[in-house]
Amino acid sequence: MSNEGQKDYWNGAAGETWVESQDRLDRLLAPFSDAAIERAEIKSGDRVVDVGCGCGTTSAALAACGAAVWGIDISAPMLAHAKGRFKGTANLAFSQTDASTQNFTPDHQLLFSRFGVMFFDDPAGAFKNLRAALTPEGKLVFVCWQEAAKNQWLSIAGRAVQPFLPQPATPAPAPNGPDPFAFADTNYVTGILNRSGFRDIHFESLTPKLHLADDLDGAIRFQTRVGPLARVLAELHGEARDKALDAARSALAAHLTSEGLKLSSAAWMVTAKAA
Ligand SMILES: C[S@@+](CC[C@H](N)C(=O)[O-])C[C@H]1O[C@@H](n2cnc3c(N)ncnc32)[C@H](O)[C@@H]1O
């Protein structure tokens, strides 16, 4: 359970891209973290671990609610950005820490995450380790994506360019391997959390329409940096890349309205208790 692949991934181009696109991503992802922070019902002085905190936005939002927040992540570039943005903010600390192996003290009231818990090589081992950070009254609140097909904002362009991938196509990720959509199946997630000692596990579906961009150029600019389209394009060159981009543009164009590109999204807000 080394998470080496994910460490390389988030410390490489992906981490840099998240830093560069932080503003845009925060605006897109705000509906999910707003709902989860509200559900967390933070009390002043609560000790919180923000798991996979990335560029630190949710950590700062939790601290603004009165919590003492420890944002942990494996990505050096994202953490450097978080530390720069929130330097001097009271009750907020960040560290480069693998959530699945850190030796936690059991004095936290909340484990929180916005889309940062689907990337463990051994999810049940990681959640068991995380649970050890909680007091007996402690709770877990996180958001994770439902299946790709329900997340048009991510999947439309990515699907459109699949036919342009060189053969044999990149192997599909293992159904529950470390992946943004690894926690789409509620039975699978319930099993992980049960095995890790969590109780009272609940799922609430969050399905806001997301404003991807005002126009096609904006959408393509964004999606060639982050998400499935960006991953496929990284494998293509020359004419194949141009054709793939045209296909992505046409697929997105079909959804353009007078309000820009507003596409479906679906996430689970998952809550559970430590004991
Ligand atoms: C999709 S990003 C979400 C970042 C941030 N929570 C946000 O919403 O902007 C997933 C994050 O999880 C982090 N991550 C992945 N595996 C991790 C691990 N084992 N321990 C801590 N963080 C991890 C990544 O480095 C990345 O920052």
The ligand as an SDF file (V2000), in Angstrom:
LIG
                    3D

 27 29  0  0  0  0  0  0  0  0999 V2000
   -8.9050   15.6080   -6.9210 C   0  0  0  0  0  0  0  0  0  0  0  0
   -7.6730   16.3080   -5.8990 S   0  0  0  0  0  0  0  0  0  0  0  0
   -8.6530   17.2310   -4.7310 C   0  0  0  0  0  0  0  0  0  0  0  0
   -7.8720   18.3110   -4.0470 C   0  0  0  0  0  0  0  0  0  0  0  0
   -8.6750   19.1670   -3.0640 C   0  0  0  0  0  0  0  0  0  0  0  0
   -9.2960   18.3730   -2.0230 N   0  0  0  0  0  0  0  0  0  0  0  0
   -9.7140   19.9910   -3.7760 C   0  0  0  0  0  0  0  0  0  0  0  0
  -10.9010   19.6690   -3.7070 O   0  0  0  0  0  0  0  0  0  0  0  0
   -9.3280   20.9910   -4.4300 O   0  0  0  0  0  0  0  0  0  0  0  0
   -7.1680   14.8870   -4.9440 C   0  0  0  0  0  0  0  0  0  0  0  0
   -6.0940   15.2060   -3.9190 C   0  0  0  0  0  0  0  0  0  0  0  0
   -5.8570   14.0470   -3.1220 O   0  0  0  0  0  0  0  0  0  0  0  0
   -4.4640   13.9890   -2.8400 C   0  0  0  0  0  0  0  0  0  0  0  0
   -4.0990   12.6180   -2.4340 N   0  0  0  0  0  0  0  0  0  0  0  0
   -4.0980   11.4980   -3.1840 C   0  0  0  0  0  0  0  0  0  0  0  0
   -3.6710   10.4370   -2.4650 N   0  0  0  0  0  0  0  0  0  0  0  0
   -3.4000   10.8900   -1.2170 C   0  0  0  0  0  0  0  0  0  0  0  0
   -2.9000   10.2830   -0.0260 C   0  0  0  0  0  0  0  0  0  0  0  0
   -2.5790    8.9870    0.0340 N   0  0  0  0  0  0  0  0  0  0  0  0
   -2.7300   11.0680    1.0920 N   0  0  0  0  0  0  0  0  0  0  0  0
   -3.0160   12.3970    1.0490 C   0  0  0  0  0  0  0  0  0  0  0  0
   -3.4740   13.0250   -0.0670 N   0  0  0  0  0  0  0  0  0  0  0  0
   -3.6620   12.3000   -1.1880 C   0  0  0  0  0  0  0  0  0  0  0  0
   -3.8240   14.4520   -4.1490 C   0  0  0  0  0  0  0  0  0  0  0  0
   -2.4840   14.8250   -4.0050 O   0  0  0  0  0  0  0  0  0  0  0  0
   -4.7620   15.5990   -4.5370 C   0  0  0  0  0  0  0  0  0  0  0  0
   -4.3350   16.8130   -4.0070 O   0  0  0  0  0  0  0  0  0  0  0  0
  1  2  1  0
  2  3  1  0
  2 10  1  0
  3  4  1  0
  4  5  1  0
  5  6  1  0
  5  7  1  0
  7  8  2  0
  7  9  1  0
 10 11  1  0
 11 12  1  0
 11 26  1  0
 12 13  1  0
 13 14  1  0
 13 24  1  0
 14 15  1  0
 14 23  1  0
 15 16  2  0
 16 17  1  0
 17 18  1  0
 17 23  2  0
 18 19  1  0
 18 20  2  0
 20 21  1  0
 21 22  2  0
 22 23  1  0
 24 25  1  0
 24 26  1  0
 26 27  1  0
M  CHG  2   2   1   9  -1
M  END
$$$$
